Each structure stands twice: as structure tokens, then as C-alpha cells.
């Protein structure tokens, strides 16, 4: 029993001695990591400033900044590992992490998919920062496209983070891809409302709304007569980024249609 305790004490003393011997190397590695963090931020700012005038695409600039940031961290982390563990080889790191195992490969599959999808999206630019998109039931303005996810700010002020693999493999509606965008606003009026008067009043009202184009001209079409009511569709064109505001203003035109009903009674 005493021999076992003696052996344990000897092992603990050896580990403590090794830890003390490694302290300078570990401290130096920590300093390298801290400096790497500062260097990565500096390199990102430098790349952003350098591409400000030479690269027009916001998405491509974002990709270059993210790649510079990642490469700086990779270089700094490698240097820190070499300083802290001089005898450690890249093969030992891979074996330690178990990256060659099937289980870990499956665990990292989604990460790699999102990473690759993010790079392809930033290169091909199906949409850009500031575009309004609809993907997987979420609609809003694109705030950020990183190599892992796409951030969308909804019209309700909610931030939605969608993995790039989902964005890349699903249909995406880019609402601001074209210079003009049409809005179709359905209205229901009383059956005894005079259609010609209602159409004339609505066309005049929508034409006076700020942001609505005069060409193509606003239109009001009769879509149906049923359930004792007159169904109309108001169509008008605005700038894509004015869509949500224009929709709110168009809803205000419902007050004009109410006045048409009153005058027809």
C-alpha cells in the first residue's frame, strides 16, 4: 500500500514539475493568442479599407474581410500551438481531435456545408446587403452575410439568423432585385357602390401617394361580385425599398373607398 501511495506522489510531482517547466511556453502562447486577436481585427480593418475603393460589391468585400480574419487567426493559433507544445505535430492534433472518425465527420458536416454555402453565396451574390428577401417563411432586409449564416431583419424588428446551407438549397425571393416593384392591394366595397366612381376615386388617391410611380400608371380592376360586395384590386408601382411604406399608405386608401360607399348610399 505504501509503495502505491509513493508511486502516486511521484507521478503527481513529475506532472507538477512538467507543468512548471511548461509555464513559460504556455504564457507565451497566451500572449500570442491575445496578439492574434488584435492582429486579426487590424488586418480586417486594413482589408476593408483597401477594398473600399477597389471592390464595389459589398458581399465580396465582406468575404475578403472574413477570409483575412480567419487566416490571421489560423496563423496565430498555429504559432501558439508550436510555442506551447513544441513536439506537437499536425497529425497529432488531427488524431487528438478525432477528425478522422466517422462520428466527428458527421458532427462537422453541417458546419462545413454552411461554410461552403456562405462562400458560394458571397461569390455569386444572389442577393446583397440591404436587399429584401423571403426565405423559409421569413421576410425582411439582409443585414449580414457571413460564412456561416445570413442575418435578416424582419419588418417587425426581429432578427432572424438562417444557416447558409438552408438559404443556398432553398428558393429565395429577392424582392428588391428589380428597380420597380408592383403592389396588389385587394379591397372589398359595398355592392351598391358605383364601380366607375370607386375606380376613379381610388386611382386619383393612389396617384397622389408619395413614392408611387405615375408610369406605369396605377390601375384598379374589378376582380369579382359576390357575397353582396364588390371586389377590387388596386395595382401600383413603387421603388422596391419603399414597398413596406407604400403598403401602409395604400391601406390608408381604404378610407377613400369608404367615402365612395358613403357617397353612393
C-alpha positions in Angstrom: 0.0 0.0 0.0 2.8 2.4 0.9 4.5 1.7 -2.5 1.3 2.6 -4.4 1.0 5.9 -2.5 4.6 6.6 -3.1 4.2 5.9 -6.8 1.2 8.2 -6.9 3.1 11.0 -5.2 6.0 10.6 -7.5 3.7 10.8 -10.6 2.0 13.9 -9.2 5.3 15.6 -8.5 6.5 14.7 -12.0 3.3 16.2 -13.5 3.7 19.3 -11.4 7.3 19.7 -12.4 6.4 19.3 -16.1 3.6 21.9 -15.7 6.1 24.4 -14.0 8.6 23.8 -16.9 5.8 24.4 -19.4 4.5 27.6 -17.8 6.8 30.0 -19.8 5.8 28.3 -23.0 2.1 28.4 -22.1 2.3 32.0 -21.0 4.0 32.9 -24.3 1.3 31.0 -26.2 -1.4 33.0 -24.4 0.4 36.2 -25.3 0.4 35.1 -28.9 -3.3 34.4 -28.8 -4.0 37.9 -27.4 -1.8 39.5 -30.0 -3.5 37.4 -32.7 -6.9 38.7 -31.7 -5.6 42.3 -32.0 -3.8 41.5 -35.3 -7.0 39.8 -36.8 -9.0 43.0 -36.1 -6.3 45.2 -37.5 -6.0 43.0 -40.7 -9.8 43.0 -41.1 -9.9 46.8 -40.9 -6.9 47.1 -43.3 -8.5 44.8 -45.9 -11.8 46.6 -45.5 -10.1 49.9 -46.1 -8.1 48.6 -49.0 -11.1 47.1 -50.8 -13.3 50.1 -50.1 -12.4 51.8 -53.4 -11.3 48.8 -55.5 -14.1 46.3 -54.8 -17.6 47.6 -55.5 -19.5 44.5 -54.3 -20.4 44.7 -50.6 -20.7 40.9 -50.4 -17.3 40.3 -52.0 -15.7 42.9 -49.6 -17.3 41.0 -46.7 -15.9 37.7 -48.0 -12.4 39.1 -48.3 -12.5 40.6 -44.8 -13.8 37.3 -43.3 -11.1 35.3 -45.1 -8.4 37.7 -43.9 -9.7 37.4 -40.3 -9.9 33.6 -40.5 -6.4 33.3 -42.0 -4.9 35.6 -39.3 -6.4 33.5 -36.6 -5.3 30.3 -38.2 -1.7 31.5 -38.4 -1.7 32.9 -34.8 -3.3 29.7 -33.4 -0.7 27.5 -35.2 2.2 29.6 -33.8 0.7 29.4 -30.3 0.4 25.6 -30.5 4.0 25.3 -31.7 5.2 27.5 -28.8 3.1 25.8 -26.1 3.7 22.2 -27.4 7.0 22.1 -29.4 6.8 18.4 -30.0 3.2 18.5 -31.3 2.7 17.7 -34.9 -0.3 18.4 -37.2 -1.0 14.7 -37.4 -1.1 14.5 -33.6 -3.7 17.4 -33.5 -5.9 15.6 -36.0 -5.7 12.4 -34.1 -6.4 14.1 -30.8 -9.5 15.8 -32.1 -10.6 12.6 -33.8 -11.3 14.4 -37.1 -10.7 11.2 -39.0 -13.5 9.4 -37.2 -16.9 9.0 -38.9 -18.8 10.3 -35.9 -17.0 13.6 -35.7 -17.1 13.9 -39.5 -20.9 13.8 -39.3 -20.9 16.3 -36.5 -18.9 18.8 -38.5 -20.9 18.1 -41.7 -23.4 20.9 -41.2 -20.6 23.3 -40.2 -18.8 22.6 -43.5 -22.0 22.8 -45.5 -22.8 26.2 -44.1 -19.2 27.4 -44.6 -19.1 26.3 -48.3 -22.6 27.7 -48.9 -21.6 31.0 -47.4 -18.5 31.3 -49.7 -20.5 30.4 -52.8 -23.2 32.9 -51.9 -20.7 35.7 -51.3 -19.0 34.9 -54.6 -22.1 34.6 -56.8 -24.2 37.2 -55.0 -27.8 36.0 -55.5 -28.7 39.0 -53.2 -26.7 41.7 -51.5 -26.7 43.5 -48.2 -29.7 45.7 -47.9 -31.9 43.6 -50.2 -35.3 42.5 -49.0 -35.7 38.7 -49.3 -38.2 35.9 -48.4 -36.7 32.5 -47.4 -38.2 29.7 -45.5 -41.2 31.8 -44.5 -39.0 34.7 -43.2 -39.2 38.1 -44.9 -37.0 41.1 -44.2 -33.9 43.0 -45.0 -30.5 41.3 -45.3 -28.2 42.7 -42.6 -25.2 40.4 -42.8 -23.9 37.5 -44.9 -21.2 35.7 -43.1 -19.5 32.4 -44.0 -21.8 30.6 -41.6 -25.2 32.3 -41.6 -27.4 35.0 -43.1 -28.9 37.6 -40.8 -32.3 39.1 -41.8 -34.1 41.9 -40.0 -37.9 41.4 -40.4 -40.3 44.3 -40.8 -41.4 43.6 -37.2 -37.9 44.4 -35.9 -36.9 40.8 -35.3 -33.5 39.5 -36.2 -33.6 36.1 -37.9 -30.3 34.0 -38.3 -30.7 31.5 -41.1 -27.9 28.9 -41.8 -26.3 29.4 -45.2 -27.0 25.8 -46.2 -30.7 26.4 -45.9 -30.6 29.7 -47.9 -28.4 28.1 -50.6 -30.5 25.0 -51.1 -34.0 26.6 -50.9 -35.9 29.0 -53.1 -35.3 32.7 -52.2 -37.5 35.5 -53.3 -35.4 38.7 -53.8 -38.0 41.5 -53.5 -35.6 44.3 -54.4 -33.8 42.7 -57.4 -35.6 44.9 -59.9 -35.8 48.7 -60.0 -39.6 48.7 -59.8 -42.0 46.6 -57.7 -45.7 46.2 -58.1 -48.1 46.0 -55.2 -51.6 44.4 -55.5 -54.0 45.6 -52.8 -57.4 43.8 -52.6 -60.4 45.9 -51.5 -64.0 45.0 -50.8 -66.7 47.6 -51.2 -70.5 47.6 -50.7 -72.4 46.0 -53.6 -74.4 49.2 -54.2 -71.2 51.3 -54.7 -70.9 52.7 -58.2 -67.9 50.9 -59.7 -66.8 53.8 -62.0 -66.9 56.3 -59.2 -65.0 54.0 -56.9 -62.3 53.2 -59.5 -61.9 56.9 -60.4 -61.6 57.9 -56.7 -59.1 55.1 -55.9 -56.9 55.8 -59.0 -56.7 59.5 -58.0 -56.0 58.7 -54.4 -53.2 56.2 -55.1 -51.6 58.5 -57.7 -51.2 61.2 -55.1 -49.4 58.9 -52.6 -45.7 59.9 -52.3 -43.4 57.2 -53.8 -46.0 55.8 -56.3 -44.9 56.0 -59.9 -47.0 57.7 -62.5 -45.6 55.3 -65.1 -46.7 52.5 -65.2 -50.0 54.2 -64.2 -51.9 52.9 -61.2 -54.8 50.5 -62.0 -58.0 49.4 -60.3 -59.6 46.3 -61.6 -62.9 44.5 -60.7 -62.0 41.0 -59.5 -65.4 39.8 -58.6 -69.0 40.4 -57.5 -70.1 38.0 -54.7 -71.5 37.9 -51.2 -73.2 41.2 -51.7 -69.9 43.0 -52.2 -67.8 44.5 -54.9 -64.2 43.1 -55.0 -61.4 45.3 -56.4 -57.7 45.1 -56.8 -55.5 48.2 -56.7 -52.2 47.8 -58.6 -49.4 50.4 -58.4 -45.6 50.5 -58.7 -43.0 51.8 -56.3 -39.3 51.6 -55.6 -38.5 48.2 -54.0 -37.2 49.6 -50.8 -40.4 51.7 -50.4 -42.6 48.6 -50.6 -43.5 48.3 -46.9 -44.1 52.0 -46.5 -46.1 52.1 -49.7 -48.2 49.2 -48.5 -49.0 51.0 -45.3 -50.0 54.1 -47.3 -52.1 52.0 -49.6 -54.0 50.7 -46.6 -54.8 54.2 -45.8 -56.6 54.5 -49.2 -59.3 52.2 -47.7 -60.6 55.4 -46.1 -61.2 56.9 -49.6 -63.1 53.7 -50.6 -65.3 54.1 -47.5 -66.1 57.7 -48.6 -67.1 56.3 -52.0 -69.5 53.9 -50.4 -71.0 56.8 -48.3 -71.5 58.9 -51.4 -73.1 56.0 -53.2 -75.6 55.3 -50.4 
